[in-house]
């Protein structure tokens, strides 16, 4: 590798890191368009070709998605999330729900034994927001609120690997929750029992409540097939 090539590769890597920081920090939100190559080149003080290579690398990693004639959008927040999205595009809805059950039921059980007062407050607030979202009748709002509730439960486990894994899985879960809501013919699945069990520190009850919610979805999906 020549010195010039090495210097260029190093510069592209720096730009990749800077763009990735915008994604992971939330400065560039999921499913939102990022600035154009020209704007990024001006902001970073590099050439457009350097920006193009960096964007191409992040697109290949699954973090960005280039839409012909429209622009480039944030598709995932990490390489793991991007890889997971590519894999889950080929997965059956039942397979995704089975993985979701494993994550959420175990999270409820762990949260009941590890939660603190702040966790309980966040879970209860997320539960109330979920109820309000359902009453609003807006599907997209409910999906986000339902996911936020489960994310609050996962955070209460204080297991950093589990938290990262669930966050990376969240993009697929959005589609899963939407599909589940359709298959259930808009019937409501209360999550109060999960929140109560976690607040009470009852791991067995929390696991049972989480399992019951997911079984309700899985049975409905199986009946629909």
KEGURO-480554 format. One record per residue (C-alpha): residue number from 1; residue in one letter; x, y, z. Coordinates in nm, 3 decimals, padded with zeros to 5 digits. Each point is the difference from the previous one (the first is absolute). Example, Ala and Ser with C-alpha at 12.3 -4.5 7.8 and 13.67 -1.06 7.14 Angstrom:
// residues 2
ATOM,1,A,01.230,-00.450,00.780;
ATOM,2,S,00.137,00.344,-00.066;
***
This chain:
// residues 225
ATOM,1,X,00.000,00.000,00.000;
ATOM,2,X,00.143,00.337,-00.098;
ATOM,3,X,00.031,00.286,00.247;
ATOM,4,X,-00.265,00.197,-00.188;
ATOM,5,X,-00.240,-00.295,00.006;
ATOM,6,X,00.064,-00.053,00.372;
ATOM,7,X,-00.065,00.367,00.074;
ATOM,8,X,-00.323,-00.009,-00.199;
ATOM,9,X,-00.116,-00.317,00.175;
ATOM,10,X,00.074,00.161,00.335;
ATOM,11,X,-00.202,00.309,-00.095;
ATOM,12,X,-00.296,-00.211,-00.114;
ATOM,13,X,00.014,-00.193,00.329;
ATOM,14,X,-00.008,00.329,00.191;
ATOM,15,X,-00.304,00.114,-00.195;
ATOM,16,X,-00.168,-00.337,00.057;
ATOM,17,X,00.054,00.042,00.374;
ATOM,18,X,-00.141,00.353,-00.008;
ATOM,19,X,-00.308,-00.102,-00.196;
ATOM,20,X,-00.052,-00.301,00.223;
ATOM,21,X,00.010,00.227,00.304;
ATOM,22,X,-00.288,00.203,-00.145;
ATOM,23,X,-00.200,-00.321,-00.028;
ATOM,24,X,00.081,-00.161,00.334;
ATOM,25,X,-00.045,00.325,00.193;
ATOM,26,X,-00.346,00.052,-00.147;
ATOM,27,X,00.094,00.323,-00.177;
ATOM,28,X,-00.122,-00.174,-00.314;
ATOM,29,X,-00.324,-00.175,00.091;
ATOM,30,X,-00.110,-00.339,-00.127;
ATOM,31,X,-00.175,00.007,-00.338;
ATOM,32,X,00.095,00.364,-00.057;
ATOM,33,X,00.195,00.138,-00.292;
ATOM,34,X,00.361,00.103,00.066;
ATOM,35,X,00.162,00.314,-00.150;
ATOM,36,X,00.113,-00.013,-00.362;
ATOM,37,X,00.357,-00.082,-00.104;
ATOM,38,X,00.065,00.366,-00.075;
ATOM,39,X,-00.116,00.114,00.343;
ATOM,40,X,00.195,-00.273,00.179;
ATOM,41,X,00.315,00.076,-00.197;
ATOM,42,X,-00.025,00.366,00.105;
ATOM,43,X,-00.071,-00.085,00.362;
ATOM,44,X,00.286,-00.249,00.027;
ATOM,45,X,00.248,00.187,-00.215;
ATOM,46,X,00.062,-00.290,-00.237;
ATOM,47,X,-00.070,-00.077,-00.365;
ATOM,48,X,-00.328,-00.140,-00.125;
ATOM,49,X,00.171,-00.320,-00.114;
ATOM,50,X,00.115,-00.064,00.357;
ATOM,51,X,-00.352,00.052,00.129;
ATOM,52,X,-00.136,-00.225,-00.273;
ATOM,53,X,00.237,-00.282,00.098;
ATOM,54,X,-00.091,00.036,00.367;
ATOM,55,X,-00.372,-00.003,-00.077;
ATOM,56,X,00.047,-00.304,-00.224;
ATOM,57,X,00.179,-00.183,00.283;
ATOM,58,X,-00.276,00.078,00.248;
ATOM,59,X,-00.261,-00.103,-00.254;
ATOM,60,X,00.178,-00.333,-00.046;
ATOM,61,X,00.006,-00.041,00.380;
ATOM,62,X,-00.375,00.053,00.006;
ATOM,63,X,-00.005,00.327,00.195;
ATOM,64,X,-00.104,00.212,-00.299;
ATOM,65,X,-00.226,-00.057,-00.297;
ATOM,66,X,00.038,00.187,-00.329;
ATOM,67,X,-00.330,00.060,-00.180;
ATOM,68,X,00.044,00.085,-00.364;
ATOM,69,X,-00.118,00.351,-00.077;
ATOM,70,X,-00.097,00.066,00.362;
ATOM,71,X,00.306,-00.002,00.223;
ATOM,72,X,00.166,-00.205,00.273;
ATOM,73,X,-00.187,-00.107,00.314;
ATOM,74,X,00.099,-00.140,00.339;
ATOM,75,X,-00.092,-00.369,-00.002;
ATOM,76,X,00.162,-00.132,00.320;
ATOM,77,X,00.202,00.125,00.296;
ATOM,78,X,00.280,-00.257,00.001;
ATOM,79,X,00.167,-00.262,-00.217;
ATOM,80,X,-00.173,-00.270,00.203;
ATOM,81,X,-00.337,00.165,-00.053;
ATOM,82,X,00.068,00.031,-00.373;
ATOM,83,X,00.100,-00.366,-00.026;
ATOM,84,X,-00.305,-00.100,00.200;
ATOM,85,X,-00.230,00.197,-00.227;
ATOM,86,X,00.143,-00.172,-00.307;
ATOM,87,X,-00.052,-00.340,00.162;
ATOM,88,X,-00.350,00.074,00.126;
ATOM,89,X,-00.120,00.109,-00.343;
ATOM,90,X,00.014,-00.371,-00.086;
ATOM,91,X,-00.156,-00.120,00.327;
ATOM,92,X,-00.356,-00.111,00.057;
ATOM,93,X,-00.219,00.207,00.231;
ATOM,94,X,-00.034,-00.298,00.236;
ATOM,95,X,00.379,-00.032,00.028;
ATOM,96,X,00.034,00.368,00.092;
ATOM,97,X,-00.274,-00.027,00.260;
ATOM,98,X,00.166,-00.305,00.156;
ATOM,99,X,00.326,00.193,00.040;
ATOM,100,X,-00.194,00.297,00.134;
ATOM,101,X,-00.164,-00.227,00.257;
ATOM,102,X,00.337,-00.131,00.115;
ATOM,103,X,00.139,00.351,00.046;
ATOM,104,X,-00.305,00.160,00.161;
ATOM,105,X,-00.094,-00.283,00.238;
ATOM,106,X,00.355,-00.030,00.131;
ATOM,107,X,00.023,00.379,00.028;
ATOM,108,X,-00.316,00.010,00.212;
ATOM,109,X,00.140,-00.269,00.231;
ATOM,110,X,00.335,00.173,00.043;
ATOM,111,X,-00.158,00.344,00.039;
ATOM,112,X,-00.205,-00.124,00.295;
ATOM,113,X,00.317,-00.092,00.189;
ATOM,114,X,00.217,00.296,-00.100;
ATOM,115,X,-00.226,00.303,-00.045;
ATOM,116,X,00.039,00.309,00.212;
ATOM,117,X,-00.244,00.278,00.084;
ATOM,118,X,00.089,00.199,-00.312;
ATOM,119,X,-00.060,-00.305,-00.218;
ATOM,120,X,-00.345,-00.050,00.150;
ATOM,121,X,-00.090,00.363,-00.071;
ATOM,122,X,00.116,-00.032,-00.362;
ATOM,123,X,-00.189,-00.326,-00.052;
ATOM,124,X,-00.322,00.142,00.145;
ATOM,125,X,00.034,00.316,-00.211;
ATOM,126,X,00.058,-00.212,-00.311;
ATOM,127,X,-00.304,-00.214,00.085;
ATOM,128,X,-00.221,00.311,00.029;
ATOM,129,X,00.135,00.133,-00.329;
ATOM,130,X,-00.075,-00.338,-00.162;
ATOM,131,X,-00.360,00.011,00.125;
ATOM,132,X,-00.045,00.355,-00.130;
ATOM,133,X,00.148,-00.095,-00.336;
ATOM,134,X,-00.245,-00.287,-00.035;
ATOM,135,X,-00.292,00.231,00.078;
ATOM,136,X,00.122,00.245,-00.263;
ATOM,137,X,-00.058,-00.261,-00.267;
ATOM,138,X,00.322,00.089,-00.184;
ATOM,139,X,00.183,-00.319,-00.094;
ATOM,140,X,00.344,00.157,-00.037;
ATOM,141,X,-00.027,00.176,00.336;
ATOM,142,X,-00.105,-00.321,00.173;
ATOM,143,X,00.285,-00.200,-00.153;
ATOM,144,X,00.253,00.252,00.131;
ATOM,145,X,-00.167,00.011,00.343;
ATOM,146,X,-00.012,-00.379,00.027;
ATOM,147,X,00.364,-00.025,-00.096;
ATOM,148,X,00.089,00.274,00.251;
ATOM,149,X,-00.170,-00.198,00.278;
ATOM,150,X,00.200,-00.313,-00.076;
ATOM,151,X,00.316,00.208,-00.032;
ATOM,152,X,-00.064,00.141,00.350;
ATOM,153,X,-00.030,-00.356,00.129;
ATOM,154,X,00.321,-00.105,-00.174;
ATOM,155,X,00.187,00.298,00.145;
ATOM,156,X,-00.118,-00.107,00.345;
ATOM,157,X,00.203,-00.323,-00.039;
ATOM,158,X,00.321,00.208,00.010;
ATOM,159,X,00.152,-00.259,-00.236;
ATOM,160,X,00.189,00.212,-00.251;
ATOM,161,X,00.034,-00.279,-00.257;
ATOM,162,X,-00.373,-00.072,00.014;
ATOM,163,X,-00.079,00.371,-00.030;
ATOM,164,X,00.222,00.039,-00.307;
ATOM,165,X,-00.140,-00.315,-00.157;
ATOM,166,X,-00.360,00.110,00.052;
ATOM,167,X,00.071,00.348,-00.138;
ATOM,168,X,00.157,-00.156,-00.309;
ATOM,169,X,-00.300,-00.230,-00.035;
ATOM,170,X,-00.247,00.291,00.036;
ATOM,171,X,-00.026,00.078,-00.372;
ATOM,172,X,-00.124,-00.352,-00.069;
ATOM,173,X,-00.225,00.018,00.305;
ATOM,174,X,-00.177,00.304,-00.142;
ATOM,175,X,-00.111,-00.211,-00.293;
ATOM,176,X,-00.080,-00.288,00.234;
ATOM,177,X,-00.221,00.210,00.226;
ATOM,178,X,-00.180,00.152,-00.299;
ATOM,179,X,-00.067,-00.342,-00.150;
ATOM,180,X,-00.108,-00.138,00.336;
ATOM,181,X,-00.248,00.284,00.046;
ATOM,182,X,-00.151,-00.081,-00.340;
ATOM,183,X,-00.019,-00.372,00.064;
ATOM,184,X,-00.168,00.057,00.335;
ATOM,185,X,-00.271,00.197,-00.175;
ATOM,186,X,00.070,00.301,00.220;
ATOM,187,X,-00.062,-00.182,00.330;
ATOM,188,X,00.187,00.154,00.292;
ATOM,189,X,00.258,-00.194,00.200;
ATOM,190,X,00.040,00.162,00.345;
ATOM,191,X,00.352,00.016,00.141;
ATOM,192,X,-00.103,00.106,00.350;
ATOM,193,X,00.083,-00.342,00.146;
ATOM,194,X,00.357,00.025,-00.125;
ATOM,195,X,00.047,00.344,00.156;
ATOM,196,X,-00.160,-00.106,00.332;
ATOM,197,X,00.214,-00.312,00.030;
ATOM,198,X,00.320,00.193,-00.070;
ATOM,199,X,-00.093,00.268,00.253;
ATOM,200,X,-00.072,-00.272,00.257;
ATOM,201,X,00.331,-00.169,-00.070;
ATOM,202,X,-00.177,-00.324,-00.089;
ATOM,203,X,00.214,-00.162,-00.268;
ATOM,204,X,-00.226,-00.302,-00.044;
ATOM,205,X,-00.311,00.214,-00.049;
ATOM,206,X,00.186,00.234,-00.236;
ATOM,207,X,00.118,-00.293,-00.213;
ATOM,208,X,-00.350,-00.148,00.000;
ATOM,209,X,-00.160,00.332,-00.100;
ATOM,210,X,00.251,00.060,-00.279;
ATOM,211,X,-00.047,-00.352,-00.129;
ATOM,212,X,-00.381,00.034,00.004;
ATOM,213,X,00.014,00.319,-00.211;
ATOM,214,X,00.224,-00.156,-00.261;
ATOM,215,X,-00.201,-00.323,-00.011;
ATOM,216,X,-00.310,00.204,-00.074;
ATOM,217,X,00.175,00.151,-00.304;
ATOM,218,X,00.151,-00.329,-00.117;
ATOM,219,X,-00.330,-00.187,00.023;
ATOM,220,X,-00.178,00.273,-00.194;
ATOM,221,X,00.268,-00.005,-00.267;
ATOM,222,X,-00.012,-00.381,-00.027;
ATOM,223,X,-00.380,00.007,-00.033;
ATOM,224,X,00.030,00.255,-00.280;
ATOM,225,X,00.231,-00.222,-00.207;
***
